[in-house]
């Protein structure tokens, strides 16, 4: 019986990539991991702590790269991150002219970039760029770990349609790239050469129309299978009331923001208005969500292995934020005088951030899915 | 039950209705085949059954449509999905989720079915369609036939009474197509599911149908009845039926087995001891294409393994084999799009590794599988002019070429508005406008009806007689039987068989025409072969 073994573990297809997807519960665990990691990377500026986060992300990358069928595409995002990092360094160095260690000077009359170029600015640019790079790498690792369609199932009902649109957009990209190649080949064989912008037309028009036709076919297929869910009936009156509530909530939020910015003395009033507005908006969304009736196939239970993915990141975030609440400078790093060029390092915080490597190590220990069964 | 009463429908901004005053009735449990020339409105009629027409396309619909007591126009496709399952032509374009199981659950989730019900139905449908082993697979890793079976499964989970399929096998190789069709027949017989299916290649499907509805197009009234009745009246017929009609057989045979009984009365001349095959001799023995020890691998996975092949000038050759057997990869080597990783490819003495692509494309015309990859201009005539300009050729009247391909009237139309079959021929014309010496075609008969196929056959033979070398990769056994001199069958990147069409077909079980399967004699591949000889 071929189906007796098929659902046990993922299998590899002929091209060596894995053609099955991770379980649902893993998706939520990885989502927690990604959000916490990204929050850490965005709040911490100390290069030593950032390096620990980078190490943890890198471990996840090497563990998951082989498993993901789109590993190669997502690795492209990491390369893009490297480019961002390389751009951030000269950008900061050219714009910020503070610091004692002057590398060289640009003529002072040059607007913006004129003045001393300092080692401190170079280092600060590198640290800021590193944080951005890490966020992209975390996003890439998250996408290697989970599956777009699994993610789609976690979208709350009122955002469901938007979620589907987003997930289709994601799957559309690889298809677009494929048809772009097909079109370029076909036109080249027809003697098409690229000389001026007008020569883009024979490539662009088929690409656009193919994508549109594809989108229409997909939309037809979704509509024919009841996409959009069962809408429970709603009277015109009820619908108008809901719209009115939404307008009111947005207005409250706007006034709240305004109040907070302009009446500095009574910031609490602005905050309160903002809070009421947000609550009202959530209630409107919930009402819309109730109208869409959907159910979920296979809601999986949280398992021990999911703890290993989500908990270290969650704990690290809580502890780090706690430390930051007591000591603002603990996570920050300013290479400019009067601060020291060498970053501070708290071994306890370092230990907490080292624990972020656990998910990557766990995934590496599990190994590639095919050999998972033979691991003792 | 499905009823249509006086249905007329026109697409928005169309000068005239595509369906005019159409009335028909389909009873529960029938297997109905919808046939008609390409562009006759088959897809439109099918889309009326679940409300995609007019809800998705707009336009004006009049008359009454009832499906299982529901009015699709009022109920909208979303609500109709519980009654009508709809499967589309392109296996690639209809999936929403990544995995088979998730795809199967998609429709049920939309209908908010309880989890326990969903689990049960997924299991049932997986077993009904024999795809339980695919449940955890990524859809992108499935073959075309598997994808179509998953597409059928994904609509069956809602337990509809009617299954509507718009040319579901047009992109599949013969074996995958048969897998899909036998699945449909099983569903029809076992579950009493009403099946409404449109298809061009009648030889694949006519044996399963209880009834045929023929849509002539241009608003003319339809022909409706048992396959026996309808096939006697309409111009479209698979080879066995053509033979039966010509020889006055009654009933008309739909399967080889049925035909065999009738063929006993057929007296054919005794087989001559050995007839040399004259058709396989090319006009010229100068080698046009020489392939030696060609290897090619994608990401370390061999697609071609040591191909040796010589094609002489003026040969008309068919390249056949399963999906994924290496046909397209080989064609791409012959035009220089891919370069040999090992071995060599010489085209008219030019080594494809040494001459630039620009020089080769002046010599070799390549018509891709998907015509949409080529078409971009505002009119058909402009498409042809574009190719000539690219090759630095002077402007030329293209009316004759278009006429030969049966698209003369379409010269000033927007290519994308044409039917699939017409687009295919526009793409062909766009390549041939540069008058290449060697013509390569990838699956030229997708979505093409019998009349158009005959025109293509005549055209290809005329090109060969002009001394052009033609190589076509195709699943279409009947096309190959009707026009090519030589058949090459690829299997897993290797040449398995290479020989004169008559010899190859009479010795193959799969790659053989209906007439040849019936008579198993290399003198008879087509209906014309038999009629020319029958006493």
Interface residues (C-beta under 8 A of the other chain):
Chain A: X2 X3 X6 X7 X10 X11 X13 X14 X15 X16 X19 X20 X21 X69 X147 X148 X149 X150 X152 X153 X164 X168 X171 X175 X179 X182 X183 X185 X186 X187 X188 X189 X190 X191 X192 X193 X201 X202 X204 X205 X206 X209 X210 X213 X214 X217 X218 X219 X220 X221 X222 X223 X224 X225 X226 X227 X228 X229 X230 X293 X294 X295 X296 X297 X298 X299
Chain B: X50 X52 X55 X56 X77 X78 X79 X80 X81 X82 X84 X85 X86 X88 X90 X92 X93 X94 X95 X96 X97 X98 X99 X101 X102 X105 X106 X107 X108 X109 X110 X111 X112 X113 X114 X115 X118 X119 X122 X126 X132 X133 X134 X135 X136 X137 X138 X140 X141 X154 X155 X158 X298 X299 X300 X301 X332 X335 X337 X357 X358 X361 X362 X364 X365 X366 X368 X370 X372 X373 X374 X375 X376 X386 X387 X390 X391 X416 X430 X431 X434
